[in-house]
């Protein structure tokens, strides 16, 4: 099955969360199907493979011309709509999907993208309605990862009316912030005896990493925090603490606390799992991890910037098919 998924989510904890995005499907996001551990590590390290505004402007012009010829495939309509949405032209993107529906009725990707664009406009109810219609058309879309997008949107609705929810539960439905007989719940989760042979990608890790690489999820503290827990669930403390660090920097109220506790499994410095996050031993371990994580992020962001510059140079030379892939 050819499935093209990406999701854009940009939310902050400082204000009522904007239920901004769900799943975007276009040519570029076919790559999400092959996300592996190296991709997860790259994204967590700041190498997100983002495109520039110039990329999407050129893609709109290029793809609109292909559609104007009258024989474009249904995928080109999605490409054009997503590019318009990336430029903030949501109504134009919705209009393109209306044209697509006339030519290719009942497509899963039409409903998925329409749900996204409505979410970007702030119409949460409409967004969820269309995303659920999409799943009704194709229940197994993208190996079941779509459920995480709906799960996140519904979670953020709850956060809007309960600001303390992130202190007690992440969007995956995992109870957080609880101590059990003196042990942190995140440490208990890490030490449950998971199979060390399990490798990425596996939902929800691949789904969340896809949101960050192909959407705007890199700015969402809820996603980073849940990614930390998903990696803990796999027994991957090294990547988990880096995900928690991003969540902390973006303002998640628990990410730094849980990240600090997990960091003691890497740099124990005499700390034990029962020490509270604010203890000197735990904070010493966290300081070592965060210094490394921040340096890795800066390096990854620099690599991303160089990639965008090289891509924009190809666009300037009119190497459009090579850049866009069609």
Secondary structure, DSSP 8 states (H G I E B T S, - for coil): -----EE-----SSSS------EE--GGGGGGGG--HHHHHHHHTT------HHHHHHHHHHHHHHHHTT---HHHHHHHHHHHHHTT-HHHHHHHHHHHHHHSTT-HHHHHHHHHHHHHTT-HHHHHHHHHHHHHH-TTGGGGTHHHHHHHHHHHHHHHH-TTGGGTB-TTS-B-S-EETTEEHHHHHHTS---TT--S--TTHHHHHHHHHHSSGGG-HHHHHHHHHHHHHTT-HHHHHHHHHHHHHTT-TTHHHHHHHHHTTTS-TT--TTS-TTSHHHHHHHHHHHHHHHHHHHHHHHHHHHHHHHHHHHHHTT-HHHHH--
